[in-house]
Amino acid sequence: VPVPATLRIFNMAGGLVDKYSFEENDNRVTNGLFRWDVLTKDNLELSYGVYLYHLKAPGVGETTGKFAIIK
């Protein structure tokens, strides 16, 4: 994850699961890696399945993709 950046995670229906904004010296990002607690914005445990993400970093660009949660 580049810093600064905004990361949005969506379920397959397009519902927002969570949104993260990263700024300089953010302790949640170490060497470009973001450690996620796998909780939703409502502090609920995420279900297994496929999710979509949108990452936007000023001066770098935007990217989208998908990932799976396997329990």
N, C-alpha and C positions, 0 to 999 in steps of 0.2 A: 504494500500500500504506500503510494507516495504521500508525502506530507507537504503542504496542506491538501486535503481531499475530502470528498463526501461519498459515503458508501450507503446505498439503499438496498435492502434485501426484500424480495417479494415472494409470495407463494405463487403457485402455478395459475391461480385464478386472478392474479394481478393485485391482490391485497398486500399492503405494506406490512411487512413483518417487523422491521426495525430500520432506523436511520442513524448513521454515525457520522459525525464531523470530526476530522482530525486536524489539529493545528501543530505548529512547530513545538517541539519538546513535549509531545503527547506521550505519556508513559504507557499507553495501550499499544503503541507501535514500536517494535524493536527490530532493527535491521530490515525494515520493510514488511515485517510480519505482524499481523493483527491477531491477538488472542481473543476469541469470542466465547462468551459464556453459554452460547446456544440458547438464549432466552429471548422471547419476543419483547416488543415495546411495552406489553402489558405484564411483563415479568413471568410469563408462562413458559414452560419447557417446550421446545420445538418438537414437532412430530417428525417421524421419519418420512422421507419423500424427496422430491426434486424441488429446488428453489432457484430463483433468478436473482441476479445482482446487477446493479448499475453503479459504476465507479466513475466519478468526475473529479479531475485534478486540474486546477488552474495552471495554464502554461504547459501542461502535459497532454491533456485531452480526456476523452471519455471512452469507456469500454463496457460491454455487457457480457454476460455469460450465465452459465447455470452450474449448479453443484448439487450433490446428493447428501442427505443425512441418512446414515445407516446405523441402526442400534442393534 
